[in-house]
């Protein structure tokens, strides 16, 4: 089987300067898995493109970048849901509170969600031992 290549442009920031490099990458055609990468995948993509250039290049040239980012996004979404439920239960933010004092419930849930998102950013998106 002959591998076909396509021209692609890699965008990266080096020393505060935006650079574009034209490269030829393997064209995996329709067989390559295309799944949405979501917000967490996009944030991680930006991070590895700027700070983990070797990892980004390896994933891009091997054709695994999209699947890698989609998997990370799914893991982050599951982790977010789990953390919000656990923190709400631990802090007694229940439907009863929602019925009694809706504004306080919204405040508490926003606070919980923000903390859960920060945990995901720290542990998944900007993790140094990715690979």
Beta strands, then each sheet from edge to edge (+ up, - down):
strand 1: 4-14
strand 2: 17-27
sheet 1: 1+ 2-
end
